[in-house]
Amino acid sequence: VFGSYVSGIALNSGDSVRVNVNVTATGTYTISTNNVNGISFSKTGIFTSTGPMSVDLIGSGTPVTPGVNTFTTIGTAGLQGCIFTVTTN
C-alpha cells in the first residue's frame, strides 16, 4: 500500500496498491476493486509477456470515515481475486 489515506481528503495518483499477478496470456487487462468507504482501486493495461508480474492499482475517491477497509480485486476472465486492507486515518 502506497500513499496517505485520510478521511475527507481525496486520493491522488500517489495513492495506490501493488498486487502480484501470474500472467498466463498476453493482451489487455482491467483489474479493479469493490468500493469501500468511498474509495476504490483500478488499472487497465496490456500484458505483453507472461509470467509473474506486479500491477499498481491507482486509488480514487474520498474516504468517508477512519478505519480498516477491506478490498477484493475483480478482474478480467481467469483472474483470481485477492484481498487486501487499507487503513484510513
C-alpha positions, 0 to 999 in steps of 0.5 A, spaced: 500 500 500 502 506 497 500 513 499 496 517 505 489 515 506 485 520 510 478 521 511 475 527 507 481 528 503 481 525 496 486 520 493 491 522 488 495 518 483 500 517 489 495 513 492 495 506 490 496 498 491 501 493 488 498 486 487 502 480 484 499 477 478 501 470 474 500 472 467 498 466 463 496 470 456 498 476 453 493 482 451 489 487 455 487 487 462 482 491 467 483 489 474 479 493 479 476 493 486 469 493 490 468 500 493 469 501 500 468 507 504 468 511 498 474 509 495 476 504 490 482 501 486 483 500 478 488 499 472 487 497 465 493 495 461 496 490 456 500 484 458 505 483 453 509 477 456 507 472 461 509 470 467 509 473 474 508 480 474 506 486 479 500 491 477 499 498 481 492 499 482 491 507 482 486 509 488 480 514 487 475 517 491 474 520 498 474 516 504 468 517 508 470 515 515 477 512 519 478 505 519 480 498 516 477 497 509 477 491 506 478 490 498 477 484 493 480 485 486 475 483 480 478 482 474 478 480 467 476 472 465 481 467 469 483 472 474 483 470 481 481 475 486 485 477 492 484 481 498 487 486 501 486 492 507 487 499 507 487 503 513 484 510 513 486 515 518 
